[in-house]
């Protein structure tokens, strides 16, 4: 009986031993799986940390870019405001300069008109056009028909104009001769030649007799090509036979301001 019991006990021990080995192996496999899962989880965690770091860096870069953009925007706005202010000042200066020149020319026109008050309206006129003063002297005041020699009464009118011009040194002077459309007969080849000769005669009187600075004066012959009115009537042709003294303001300051 005791011998049988010992066999059973040995069998049970062997059986238990076998069960324990299987369980141990199973646990070993489980442990390896857990270790593998842990390693994978740890790697994923490291990837997450890396991604978080990259996102944080991108956030910092975006923040820096926004701050830089904001700074540049403020600077741009400030510059724009400054530019607008400068343009407003420039426009104001330009308006004041133009108005000042208008005032000067209007005053000059009145002065010339007053100086020529003793001459008749059919002998000369004084007007302002396109910012310039036109002193239009008719042929009968200055010249005999077909001649470029200035009559004494014409010289009196030119002296009155020269006296005003010598007191206004910033005014440039253009002398334009004009004729009617009737072909020229006599010592001049054509109306071009006559109109240019008459303009030159006026220039010489202003500069040689009445000391107007020659550097301010230009002579031009226009012939019959810039009529005031029709050449089909005696009255129209009479108006077209004229010499114009065209006075212009000094525009240097205006051009300087426009080119800034």
Order of alpha helices (4+ residues) and beta strands (2+ residues): alpha-beta-beta-alpha-alpha-beta-alpha-beta-alpha-beta-alpha
